[in-house]
Amino acid sequence: MPDTYPVHLDVVSPERVARWRPLVNWLLVIPVHLWLFLLLIATEVVVVLSWFAIVVAGRQPESFGAFTTGVIRYTWRTTAFLYALEERYPGFTVPTGFTDPGDFPAVVNVVPELKRNRLTVFFRAFMLIPHYVVLYFLGIVSFVVLVLAWFAVLFTGRWPEGFRRFYVGYSRWFTRYLAYAFLVVDAYPPFSFDP
């Protein structure tokens, strides 16, 4: 495995968060989630087409990978806003491409792979099972952390740093899993919260 995984996620959070955010962010994000739902349907079609392209031709059209990466990035921006890791509203523009444009504090960058492994793409669903099992249980812990952080932000106006590190680490792991599942990269994701 290379020293750095080809998918990088991070967020620059404000030190203080408005205490009202936990009460209303979920309402503010409803229109964005409806848009994201439509984007994810389109992404499923692109992933199926990508699977056939890689298995048959050995490569993925660059526009497919760029679009899928953009949807993954938009998902992270929406999540960061929803959970008050970031105060800027994500809007409705989906920043496609492998390199984050840097116009939002929640970033996802991907180093695209030019040579694709047909065999691992063919068996991708089976290769995801170990990560799925671990992320399922980490998701339960993450939910508890989010509930506790919700109360912390409500009463203190800030994310506890340990909770923030845990949630960003979990999101990093989940995003790597998603990029692998959506055929953006072939490098098997590490079982790690680390950058």
Residue pairs with C-beta under 8 A, 6 or more apart in sequence:
1 187
1 188
1 190
2 187
4 195
5 176
5 187
5 189
5 190
6 110
6 111
6 112
6 113
6 185
6 187
7 108
7 109
7 110
7 111
7 175
7 176
7 179
7 184
7 185
7 189
8 107
8 108
8 109
8 110
8 195
9 76
9 107
9 108
9 168
9 171
9 172
9 175
9 176
10 106
10 107
10 168
10 172
10 195
11 76
11 80
11 85
11 86
11 105
11 106
11 107
11 168
12 86
12 105
12 106
13 85
13 86
13 105
13 159
13 164
14 86
14 87
15 158
16 157
16 158
17 84
17 87
17 153
17 157
17 158
17 159
18 87
18 157
19 153
19 154
19 155
19 157
21 84
21 87
21 153
22 84
22 150
22 151
22 153
22 154
23 154
25 81
25 82
25 83
25 84
26 82
28 81
28 89
29 78
29 81
29 82
31 92
32 78
32 81
32 89
32 90
32 91
32 92
33 78
35 92
36 71
36 74
36 75
36 78
39 71
39 74
39 94
40 71
40 75
42 67
42 71
43 67
43 68
43 71
43 182
46 64
46 67
46 68
47 68
47 182
47 183
49 64
50 60
50 61
50 64
50 65
50 68
50 182
50 183
51 121
51 124
51 183
53 59
53 60
53 61
53 64
54 60
54 116
54 118
54 121
54 183
55 118
55 121
55 122
58 115
58 116
58 118
59 114
59 115
59 116
60 116
60 183
62 112
65 98
65 110
65 112
65 183
65 184
66 96
66 97
66 98
67 96
68 179
68 182
68 183
68 184
69 96
69 97
69 98
69 108
69 110
69 179
69 184
70 94
70 95
70 96
70 97
71 94
72 108
72 175
72 178
72 179
72 182
72 184
73 94
73 95
73 100
73 107
73 108
74 90
74 94
74 95
75 178
76 106
76 107
76 108
76 171
76 175
77 86
77 90
77 104
77 106
78 90
79 85
79 106
79 171
80 86
80 90
80 105
80 106
81 87
81 88
81 89
81 90
81 106
83 146
83 149
83 167
84 153
84 159
85 106
85 159
85 164
85 167
85 168
86 104
86 105
86 106
88 104
88 105
90 104
95 101
95 103
95 104
98 109
98 110
98 111
98 112
99 109
99 110
100 107
100 108
100 109
108 175
110 179
110 184
110 185
111 185
112 184
112 185
113 185
113 186
113 187
116 186
117 186
120 127
120 186
120 188
121 183
121 186
124 180
124 181
124 183
127 180
127 188
128 177
128 180
128 181
130 191
131 173
131 177
131 180
131 189
131 191
132 177
134 191
135 173
135 174
135 177
138 170
138 173
139 170
139 174
141 166
141 170
142 166
142 167
142 170
145 163
145 166
145 167
145 170
146 167
148 160
148 163
149 159
149 160
149 163
149 164
149 167
152 158
152 159
152 160
152 163
153 159
165 193
166 193
168 193
169 193
169 194
170 193
172 193
172 194
172 195
173 189
173 191
173 192
173 193
176 189
176 190
177 189
179 185
179 189
180 186
180 187
180 188
180 189
